[in-house]
């Protein structure tokens, strides 16, 4: 049976010390706590200057982290980090469409949207952390899980390509959310707090309901993103950091790209191509490491594997073409409407 450790000869390993894990999680927690405190003190819609400064910081930190990986552990692992980060970032942009619909559905006042997003991101990080741990455990013990990951990503890609351009722009609450709204005592008054006292009784605020909607929605997105990034790197530490850097800037992207998101008309199609590409990469890897006795008698297949440099290049090209084609189409459609 092949494990991550037995594959180390073919793939460089980071051998991350325990203190590095705790330091990474501690720094991320400190940054998030600082954000929560600052937003709670002054609920408002952030200015463009604030957004650009914060987003530049997060992107710059991710780039520097990748350089550190390159210097300390080599170009292979650095390429894996950058590929994973770009993939998670692009999938996070897709999340923003749903976040916009949730905010509209619950009519969240602008000054409370930052708080809702911040708590939603914290829930997302915790949930993804659990998925990352489960994914690493599965890969360590069962290399055949790559067959499942690859097939799931290809299925998701087909679903995105065929349903991604739906005209339905209404957010539909899942059963869990409907149960929460019917069961928990709540107030209609908006507040920056998740719980308040009303008539000497503790009740949930509308903000709590919105945060729960954002968090449970991201749980569904994690089902796609975690298998996708494990298709690019087998290092749980890189999976974690790529997710952290992608989610850290999500709040700023929400406000900065609010109007632009509507122009990315081919985003779902582009992401479907990206997920299909990673799905094929995963299945090729599964065939190369095959250990299932009912497939080729448990013997490995002599199939080529896609190098990380090719993966990184493909990701950049797919996202670039998607963005340029989307902006071209929206600009052309706008001209046609003016001339009509």
Secondary structure in CASP SS format (residue, H / E / C, confidence):
PFRMAT SS
TARGET T0000
AUTHOR 0000-0000-0000
METHOD secondary structure of the structure
MODEL  1
X C 1.00
X C 1.00
X C 1.00
X C 1.00
X C 1.00
X C 1.00
X C 1.00
X C 1.00
X C 1.00
X C 1.00
X C 1.00
X C 1.00
X C 1.00
X C 1.00
X C 1.00
X C 1.00
X C 1.00
X H 1.00
X H 1.00
X H 1.00
X H 1.00
X H 1.00
X H 1.00
X H 1.00
X H 1.00
X H 1.00
X H 1.00
X H 1.00
X H 1.00
X H 1.00
X H 1.00
X H 1.00
X H 1.00
X H 1.00
X H 1.00
X H 1.00
X H 1.00
X H 1.00
X H 1.00
X H 1.00
X H 1.00
X C 1.00
X C 1.00
X C 1.00
X C 1.00
X C 1.00
X C 1.00
X H 1.00
X H 1.00
X H 1.00
X H 1.00
X H 1.00
X H 1.00
X H 1.00
X H 1.00
X H 1.00
X H 1.00
X H 1.00
X H 1.00
X H 1.00
X H 1.00
X H 1.00
X H 1.00
X H 1.00
X H 1.00
X H 1.00
X H 1.00
X H 1.00
X H 1.00
X H 1.00
X H 1.00
X H 1.00
X H 1.00
X C 1.00
X H 1.00
X H 1.00
X H 1.00
X H 1.00
X H 1.00
X H 1.00
X H 1.00
X H 1.00
X H 1.00
X H 1.00
X H 1.00
X H 1.00
X H 1.00
X H 1.00
X H 1.00
X H 1.00
X H 1.00
X H 1.00
X H 1.00
X H 1.00
X H 1.00
X H 1.00
X H 1.00
X H 1.00
X H 1.00
X H 1.00
X H 1.00
X H 1.00
X H 1.00
X H 1.00
X H 1.00
X C 1.00
X C 1.00
X C 1.00
X C 1.00
X H 1.00
X H 1.00
X H 1.00
X H 1.00
X H 1.00
X H 1.00
X H 1.00
X H 1.00
X H 1.00
X H 1.00
X H 1.00
X H 1.00
X H 1.00
X H 1.00
X H 1.00
X H 1.00
X H 1.00
X H 1.00
X H 1.00
X H 1.00
X H 1.00
X H 1.00
X H 1.00
X H 1.00
X H 1.00
X H 1.00
X H 1.00
X H 1.00
X H 1.00
X H 1.00
X H 1.00
X H 1.00
X C 1.00
X C 1.00
X C 1.00
X H 1.00
X H 1.00
X H 1.00
X H 1.00
X H 1.00
X H 1.00
X H 1.00
X H 1.00
X H 1.00
X H 1.00
X H 1.00
X H 1.00
X H 1.00
X H 1.00
X H 1.00
X H 1.00
X H 1.00
X H 1.00
X H 1.00
X C 1.00
X C 1.00
X C 1.00
X C 1.00
X C 1.00
X C 1.00
X C 1.00
X C 1.00
X C 1.00
X C 1.00
X C 1.00
X H 1.00
X H 1.00
X H 1.00
X H 1.00
X H 1.00
X H 1.00
X H 1.00
X H 1.00
X H 1.00
X C 1.00
X C 1.00
X E 1.00
X C 1.00
X C 1.00
X C 1.00
X C 1.00
X C 1.00
X C 1.00
X C 1.00
X C 1.00
X E 1.00
X E 1.00
X E 1.00
X E 1.00
X C 1.00
X C 1.00
X E 1.00
X E 1.00
X E 1.00
X E 1.00
X C 1.00
X H 1.00
X H 1.00
X H 1.00
X H 1.00
X H 1.00
X H 1.00
X H 1.00
X H 1.00
X H 1.00
X H 1.00
X H 1.00
X H 1.00
X H 1.00
X H 1.00
X H 1.00
X H 1.00
X H 1.00
X H 1.00
X H 1.00
X H 1.00
X H 1.00
X H 1.00
X H 1.00
X H 1.00
X H 1.00
X C 1.00
X C 1.00
X C 1.00
X C 1.00
X C 1.00
X H 1.00
X H 1.00
X H 1.00
X H 1.00
X H 1.00
X H 1.00
X H 1.00
X H 1.00
X H 1.00
X H 1.00
X H 1.00
X H 1.00
X H 1.00
X C 1.00
X H 1.00
X H 1.00
X H 1.00
X H 1.00
X H 1.00
X H 1.00
X H 1.00
X C 1.00
X H 1.00
X H 1.00
X H 1.00
X H 1.00
X C 1.00
X C 1.00
X C 1.00
X C 1.00
X C 1.00
X H 1.00
X H 1.00
X H 1.00
X H 1.00
X H 1.00
X H 1.00
X H 1.00
X H 1.00
X H 1.00
X H 1.00
X H 1.00
X H 1.00
X H 1.00
X H 1.00
X H 1.00
X H 1.00
X H 1.00
X H 1.00
X H 1.00
X H 1.00
X H 1.00
X H 1.00
X C 1.00
X C 1.00
X C 1.00
X C 1.00
X C 1.00
X C 1.00
X C 1.00
X H 1.00
X H 1.00
X H 1.00
X C 1.00
X C 1.00
X C 1.00
X C 1.00
X C 1.00
X C 1.00
X C 1.00
X C 1.00
X C 1.00
X H 1.00
X H 1.00
X H 1.00
X H 1.00
X H 1.00
X H 1.00
X H 1.00
X H 1.00
X H 1.00
X H 1.00
X H 1.00
X H 1.00
X H 1.00
X H 1.00
X H 1.00
X H 1.00
X H 1.00
X H 1.00
X H 1.00
X H 1.00
X H 1.00
X H 1.00
X H 1.00
X H 1.00
X H 1.00
X H 1.00
X H 1.00
X H 1.00
X H 1.00
X H 1.00
X H 1.00
X H 1.00
X C 1.00
END
